[in-house]
Amino acid sequence: MDSDVRFTRIRVRMDEPMIVDVSAHTDAALAASGVVIASGAEVAIAIGSRGIADLATVVQRVVLWVRAQGGVPFLVPAMGSHGGATAEGQREVLESYGMTMEGVGCDIRSSMGVVELPADSCPVPVYTDATAAAATHTIVINRVKPHTDFHGPYESGLMKMMAIGLGKRHQAEALHAYGVKGLREFMPLVAHQVLAHANVVLGVAIVENALDQTMAVEAIVAERIAEDEPLLLNAARDHLPRLITDHLDVLLVDRMGKDISGVGMDTNVIGRIGIYGQQDPDTPRINMIACHSLTQASHGNACGMGLADIVTRTLADAIDHEVTRTNIVTSGFLLRGKLPLVADDDRHAWELCLRGAGVVDPSTVRAARIVDTLHCSELWVTNAVLADLDAPGRSAEFDVVQRNLVLHDGDGALRPF
């Protein structure tokens, strides 16, 4: 079948804002915050489980800023039930991102222990990390971006990290028990309680552009986090990665993983939510999705594999089913944990996708290939897709990098992207 299909590699033209010197920008933001750390104060710096392009740089600058004032910084994992919901698993996730003494200049204190905070009128109990709560201050660092499960004034960002991230498995289970309502409606209420009753002094928000580059770093004092985060979310939404086409028979995704998206593949990119009762967006419309590998940084967590129709044997063999099950069950979104049909190799995955999409003549297939859902500016497309993009008014949106590409090598593996 490969002989019937040729791909063209294209690069989407984008003029995205970005920060050239992230270190200097972070230093300036911290200095402008006005926050003062007393000499000898222990400061917990909360870090999540997402892969963020300049996370290590931002964390290092925050560590140096705390230490320059005489504070004693340390890292705490703020990732709910990720990392297998164990202290060691969460430590390993941070270390895999370079969060080590050598990498950022301070140690990790990882625990799944929590303390309960006053709930007041919040309809669910409120928990926060016990180690962070015992410090003088807590600083939360996270990327602000549209969520993969729901949409509202607060999605992925500082508020969610203060609620679910710092609340560990206890808070994740308490909120996810209510499904999407728990995230959209109750999660902000929990975050407000953490702001009111815990020791959060500062939030450092990172916004990335559609090219996975840092476009904003803001140091926000605790009192303004709830007010300022929605503005950053709107900016992030305007610069989301997106596919250049809205309709495909087949989408091939080289890799998925927790470092790419909380559900392995960003639902905003692939147009699939995978939650009972939640309607998929109108676009993009993709008939069949194949995913070929699981990132090493996922540590076997294949949460979101159910969003694909086909996975390869390579991906299936990389799954840690206990870790994946813990994450999926805690979320309550069990559809996303279903193991798709397993193909023997990359070529077999392609053949199954053609079959599933009802493609009789492979030479007419509307197909695209991307590395992952964080990187959609370069993709391989078939002639049927290219014909649409070459239409008047659209040809200025992209550049052709290479033509007449064959998808697989002689052993049935995807050729290098």
C-alpha positions as CSV (number, residue, x, y, z in Angstrom):
1,M,0.0,0.0,0.0
2,D,2.9,2.4,0.6
3,S,3.5,2.4,-3.2
4,D,0.1,4.0,-3.7
5,V,0.6,6.9,-1.3
6,R,3.1,9.8,-1.3
7,F,3.4,12.4,1.3
8,T,4.7,16.0,1.2
9,R,6.3,17.6,4.2
10,I,5.1,21.1,4.8
11,R,5.9,23.9,7.3
12,V,3.1,26.2,8.3
13,R,4.0,29.8,8.3
14,M,3.7,31.3,11.8
15,D,4.6,34.7,13.2
16,E,4.4,33.9,16.9
17,P,5.5,36.1,19.8
18,M,8.2,34.7,22.0
19,I,10.6,35.6,24.7
20,V,14.3,35.5,23.6
21,D,15.9,35.6,27.0
22,V,13.7,33.6,29.4
23,S,16.1,33.9,32.3
24,A,16.3,37.7,32.2
25,H,12.5,38.0,31.6
26,T,11.8,35.8,34.6
27,D,14.3,37.7,36.8
28,A,12.5,41.0,35.9
29,A,9.1,39.5,36.6
30,L,10.1,38.3,40.0
31,A,11.7,41.6,40.9
32,A,8.6,43.5,39.8
33,S,6.3,41.3,42.0
34,G,7.3,43.1,45.2
35,V,7.3,39.8,47.1
36,V,9.9,39.7,49.9
37,I,11.2,36.4,51.3
38,A,12.6,36.7,54.9
39,S,16.0,35.3,55.6
40,G,15.8,31.7,56.7
41,A,12.3,31.2,55.4
42,E,11.6,27.8,53.9
43,V,10.0,28.2,50.5
44,A,8.2,25.3,48.8
45,I,8.3,25.6,45.0
46,A,5.4,23.6,43.5
47,I,6.1,21.9,40.1
48,G,3.6,19.8,38.1
49,S,4.0,16.8,35.7
50,R,3.7,18.6,32.4
51,G,6.6,19.0,29.9
52,I,7.0,22.7,29.5
53,A,9.7,24.0,27.2
54,D,11.5,26.4,29.5
55,L,10.4,25.0,32.8
56,A,13.9,24.2,34.1
57,T,15.1,27.7,33.3
58,V,12.1,29.3,35.1
59,V,12.5,27.1,38.1
60,Q,16.2,27.8,38.4
61,R,15.6,31.5,38.3
62,V,13.0,31.2,41.0
63,V,15.3,29.1,43.2
64,L,18.1,31.7,42.8
65,W,15.7,34.6,43.6
66,V,14.6,32.9,46.8
67,R,18.1,32.1,47.8
68,A,19.4,35.6,47.0
69,Q,16.9,36.9,49.7
70,G,18.2,34.4,52.2
71,G,15.3,31.9,51.8
72,V,15.7,28.2,51.7
73,P,14.0,26.8,48.6
74,F,12.9,23.2,47.9
75,L,10.7,21.6,45.3
76,V,7.5,19.8,45.9
77,P,5.6,17.8,43.3
78,A,2.2,19.3,42.6
79,M,0.6,16.7,40.3
80,G,-2.4,15.2,42.0
81,S,-2.3,11.4,41.4
82,H,0.3,11.4,38.6
83,G,3.5,9.4,39.0
84,G,1.5,6.4,40.1
85,A,0.2,8.4,43.1
86,T,3.4,7.6,45.0
87,A,6.0,9.9,46.5
88,E,8.8,8.2,44.7
89,G,6.9,8.1,41.4
90,Q,6.3,11.9,41.6
91,R,9.9,12.5,42.5
92,E,11.0,10.6,39.4
93,V,8.7,12.6,37.2
94,L,10.4,15.9,38.4
95,E,13.8,14.4,38.1
96,S,13.1,13.4,34.5
97,Y,12.5,17.1,33.7
98,G,15.9,18.0,35.1
99,M,14.6,19.1,38.5
100,T,17.6,18.0,40.5
101,M,20.2,19.7,42.7
102,E,22.5,19.8,39.7
103,G,19.8,21.0,37.4
104,V,18.0,23.7,39.3
105,G,20.0,24.1,42.6
106,C,17.7,22.6,45.2
107,D,16.3,19.3,46.4
108,I,12.9,17.7,46.2
109,R,10.7,16.9,49.2
110,S,8.2,14.5,47.8
111,S,5.2,13.2,49.9
112,M,1.7,12.2,49.3
113,G,0.7,13.5,52.7
114,V,-1.9,16.3,52.9
115,V,-3.5,18.5,55.5
116,E,-7.1,19.5,55.4
117,L,-8.0,23.2,55.1
118,P,-11.3,24.9,56.0
119,A,-13.8,24.3,53.3
120,D,-16.2,27.1,54.4
121,S,-18.9,27.1,51.7
122,C,-17.0,24.9,49.3
123,P,-19.0,21.7,48.6
124,V,-16.0,19.4,48.7
125,P,-13.3,18.9,51.3
126,V,-10.1,20.9,50.7
127,Y,-6.6,19.5,51.0
128,T,-3.1,20.7,50.4
129,D,0.4,19.2,50.4
130,A,1.5,18.7,54.0
131,T,5.2,19.4,53.2
132,A,4.4,22.7,51.4
133,A,2.0,23.7,54.2
134,A,4.8,23.3,56.8
135,A,7.0,25.8,55.0
136,T,6.9,29.5,55.4
137,H,5.7,30.2,51.9
138,T,4.7,28.3,48.8
139,I,5.3,29.4,45.2
140,V,3.5,27.7,42.4
141,I,4.9,27.5,38.9
142,N,2.8,26.2,36.0
143,R,1.9,26.8,32.3
144,V,-1.5,28.4,31.7
145,K,-3.3,26.8,28.7
146,P,-6.7,25.5,27.6
147,H,-7.7,22.3,29.4
148,T,-8.2,19.0,27.6
149,D,-11.4,18.1,29.6
150,F,-13.4,21.3,29.9
151,H,-13.5,25.1,29.2
152,G,-14.2,27.9,31.7
153,P,-12.5,30.9,33.2
154,Y,-9.9,28.7,34.9
155,E,-8.5,25.7,33.1
156,S,-4.9,24.4,33.2
157,G,-2.8,26.8,35.2
158,L,-2.1,28.1,38.7
159,M,-5.6,27.7,40.1
160,K,-5.7,24.1,39.1
161,M,-2.3,23.4,40.4
162,M,-3.2,24.9,43.8
163,A,-6.3,22.8,43.9
164,I,-5.6,19.4,42.4
165,G,-1.9,19.5,42.1
166,L,-1.1,20.4,45.7
167,G,-4.1,18.5,46.9
168,K,-2.5,15.2,45.7
169,R,-4.7,12.1,45.2
170,H,-7.1,13.2,48.0
171,Q,-8.2,16.3,46.1
172,A,-8.0,14.8,42.7
173,E,-10.4,12.1,43.7
174,A,-12.7,14.5,45.6
175,L,-13.1,16.7,42.5
176,H,-13.0,14.1,39.8
177,A,-15.9,12.3,41.5
178,Y,-18.1,15.0,40.1
179,G,-16.8,14.6,36.6
180,V,-16.4,17.7,34.5
181,K,-18.6,19.7,36.9
182,G,-16.0,19.0,39.6
183,L,-13.3,20.6,37.4
184,R,-15.2,23.5,35.9
185,E,-17.2,24.5,39.0
186,F,-15.6,23.1,42.1
187,M,-11.9,23.3,41.3
188,P,-11.9,27.1,41.4
189,L,-13.6,27.1,44.8
190,V,-11.0,24.8,46.2
191,A,-8.3,27.0,44.8
192,H,-9.8,30.0,46.5
193,Q,-9.8,28.2,49.8
194,V,-6.1,27.3,49.3
195,L,-5.4,31.0,48.6
196,A,-7.3,32.0,51.7
197,H,-6.0,29.4,54.2
198,A,-2.6,28.1,53.0
199,N,0.7,29.9,52.5
200,V,0.8,30.6,48.8
201,V,2.7,33.8,48.3
202,L,3.3,33.9,44.5
203,G,2.4,32.2,41.3
204,V,4.7,32.1,38.3
205,A,2.6,31.6,35.1
206,I,4.1,30.5,31.8
207,V,2.3,30.9,28.5
208,E,3.5,29.2,25.3
209,N,2.9,29.9,21.7
210,A,1.8,27.6,19.0
211,L,5.4,26.6,18.4
212,D,5.9,25.3,21.9
213,Q,8.0,28.4,22.8
214,T,7.7,30.7,25.8
215,M,5.7,33.9,25.0
216,A,5.0,35.1,28.5
217,V,6.3,34.6,32.1
218,E,4.3,36.4,34.8
219,A,5.0,36.5,38.5
220,I,1.6,37.1,40.1
221,V,1.2,37.8,43.8
222,A,-1.3,35.5,45.5
223,E,-4.0,38.1,45.9
224,R,-4.1,38.6,42.1
225,I,-3.9,35.1,40.8
226,A,-7.6,34.5,40.5
227,E,-8.1,37.9,38.7
228,D,-5.1,37.7,36.4
229,E,-5.1,34.0,35.3
230,P,-8.1,34.3,33.0
231,L,-6.3,37.0,31.0
232,L,-3.4,34.7,30.4
233,L,-5.7,31.8,29.5
234,N,-7.2,34.0,26.8
235,A,-3.8,34.7,25.4
236,A,-2.9,31.0,25.5
237,R,-6.1,30.1,23.7
238,D,-5.2,32.6,20.9
239,H,-1.9,30.8,20.3
240,L,-2.9,27.1,20.6
241,P,-1.3,24.6,18.2
242,R,-3.8,23.6,15.5
243,L,-3.8,21.4,12.5
244,I,-3.8,23.3,9.2
245,T,-6.7,21.2,7.9
246,D,-10.1,20.5,9.6
247,H,-10.9,17.1,7.9
248,L,-8.8,14.0,7.7
249,D,-9.4,10.3,7.0
250,V,-6.3,9.5,9.0
251,L,-4.0,11.2,11.5
252,L,-0.7,9.6,12.4
253,V,0.8,10.8,15.7
254,D,4.4,9.7,16.2
255,R,4.3,9.9,20.0
256,M,2.0,10.7,22.9
257,G,2.8,11.2,26.5
258,K,2.2,13.0,29.8
259,D,4.9,15.5,29.0
260,I,3.0,16.5,25.9
261,S,-0.5,16.7,27.3
262,G,-2.3,15.5,30.4
263,V,-4.1,13.0,28.2
264,G,-1.2,12.2,26.0
265,M,-2.6,14.0,23.0
266,D,-4.2,17.5,23.3
267,T,-7.9,17.2,22.8
268,N,-8.0,20.7,21.4
269,V,-5.8,19.6,18.5
270,I,-7.4,16.2,17.7
271,G,-11.0,17.2,18.3
272,R,-11.8,14.3,20.6
273,I,-12.8,14.7,24.2
274,G,-13.3,11.1,25.3
275,I,-15.6,11.8,28.2
276,Y,-19.0,10.4,28.6
277,G,-21.6,13.1,28.2
278,Q,-19.2,15.7,26.7
279,Q,-19.7,16.5,23.0
280,D,-16.7,16.6,20.8
281,P,-16.0,19.9,19.0
282,D,-17.3,20.3,15.4
283,T,-13.7,20.5,14.1
284,P,-11.3,19.0,13.4
285,R,-13.1,15.9,12.1
286,I,-10.6,12.9,12.0
287,N,-11.9,9.5,11.2
288,M,-9.0,7.4,12.4
289,I,-6.1,8.3,14.7
290,A,-3.0,6.1,15.1
291,C,-0.4,6.7,17.8
292,H,3.0,5.0,17.4
293,S,4.9,5.4,20.7
294,L,4.8,6.5,24.3
295,T,7.3,9.1,25.5
296,Q,9.9,8.0,28.0
297,A,9.0,10.9,30.3
298,S,5.5,9.4,30.6
299,H,7.0,6.6,32.8
300,G,4.5,4.1,31.3
301,N,1.5,6.3,31.9
302,A,-0.6,5.9,28.7
303,C,-3.5,8.0,30.0
304,G,-5.4,9.2,26.9
305,M,-4.6,6.2,24.7
306,G,-8.3,5.7,24.4
307,L,-8.5,8.8,22.2
308,A,-6.6,6.8,19.5
309,D,-8.2,4.1,17.3
310,I,-4.9,2.2,16.7
311,V,-1.7,1.9,18.6
312,T,1.4,0.0,17.7
313,R,2.8,-3.0,19.6
314,T,5.8,-0.7,20.6
315,L,3.4,1.6,22.4
316,A,1.4,-1.2,24.0
317,D,4.5,-2.8,25.3
318,A,5.6,0.5,27.0
319,I,2.4,0.8,29.1
320,D,2.6,0.5,32.8
321,H,-1.0,-0.6,33.4
322,E,-1.0,0.1,37.1
323,V,0.3,3.6,36.8
324,T,-2.1,4.3,33.9
325,R,-5.1,2.7,35.7
326,T,-4.4,4.9,38.8
327,N,-4.5,8.1,36.8
328,I,-7.5,7.0,34.8
329,V,-9.6,5.8,37.7
330,T,-8.8,8.9,39.7
331,S,-9.9,11.1,36.9
332,G,-13.1,9.1,36.4
333,F,-12.8,9.4,32.6
334,L,-12.5,5.7,31.9
335,L,-13.0,6.0,28.1
336,R,-9.6,7.5,27.9
337,G,-8.0,4.4,29.4
338,K,-9.3,1.9,26.8
339,L,-6.6,0.1,25.0
340,P,-7.1,0.6,21.2
341,L,-6.6,-2.0,18.6
342,V,-2.9,-3.0,18.6
343,A,-1.1,-3.1,15.3
344,D,2.0,-5.3,14.8
345,D,4.1,-2.4,13.5
346,D,3.8,1.1,12.0
347,R,2.8,-0.1,8.5
348,H,0.1,-2.4,10.0
349,A,-1.2,0.6,11.9
350,W,-1.5,2.6,8.6
351,E,-3.3,-0.3,6.9
352,L,-5.8,-0.7,9.8
353,C,-6.4,3.1,9.7
354,L,-7.2,2.9,6.0
355,R,-9.6,0.0,6.6
356,G,-11.3,1.8,9.5
357,A,-11.7,5.0,7.6
358,G,-13.3,3.2,4.7
359,V,-10.6,4.2,2.2
360,V,-10.9,2.1,-0.9
361,D,-8.3,3.8,-3.0
362,P,-5.3,4.8,-0.9
363,S,-4.1,7.3,-3.4
364,T,-7.1,9.5,-2.5
365,V,-6.7,9.3,1.3
366,R,-6.8,12.6,3.3
367,A,-4.0,11.8,5.7
368,A,-1.5,13.8,7.8
369,R,1.4,12.9,10.1
370,I,2.6,15.0,13.1
371,V,5.3,14.3,15.7
372,D,3.0,15.1,18.6
373,T,0.2,17.5,19.4
374,L,2.6,20.1,20.7
375,H,4.2,20.4,17.3
376,C,1.8,20.9,14.5
377,S,3.7,23.5,12.5
378,E,5.4,20.8,10.5
379,L,3.5,17.8,9.1
380,W,3.4,15.3,6.3
381,V,0.3,15.4,4.2
382,T,-1.0,13.4,1.3
383,N,-1.8,14.8,-2.2
384,A,-5.5,15.0,-1.4
385,V,-4.8,17.3,1.5
386,L,-2.1,19.3,-0.4
387,A,-4.6,19.9,-3.2
388,D,-6.9,21.7,-0.8
389,L,-4.1,23.7,0.7
390,D,-2.9,24.8,-2.7
391,A,-6.3,26.4,-3.4
392,P,-6.4,30.2,-4.0
393,G,-6.0,32.1,-0.7
394,R,-4.4,29.2,1.2
395,S,-1.1,28.6,-0.5
396,A,0.5,31.5,1.4
397,E,-0.1,29.7,4.7
398,F,2.7,27.1,4.3
399,D,5.9,26.2,2.6
400,V,6.8,22.9,1.0
401,V,9.8,21.3,2.6
402,Q,10.1,18.0,0.7
403,R,7.9,16.1,-1.8
404,N,7.4,12.5,-2.8
405,L,8.0,11.0,0.7
406,V,7.3,7.3,1.4
407,L,5.9,6.7,4.8
408,H,7.6,3.4,5.8
409,D,10.9,1.7,5.3
410,G,11.4,-1.9,4.2
411,D,10.9,-3.2,7.7
412,G,7.5,-1.4,8.1
413,A,8.7,1.3,10.4
414,L,7.9,5.0,10.0
415,R,10.7,6.8,8.2
416,P,12.3,9.6,10.2
417,F,10.1,12.7,10.4
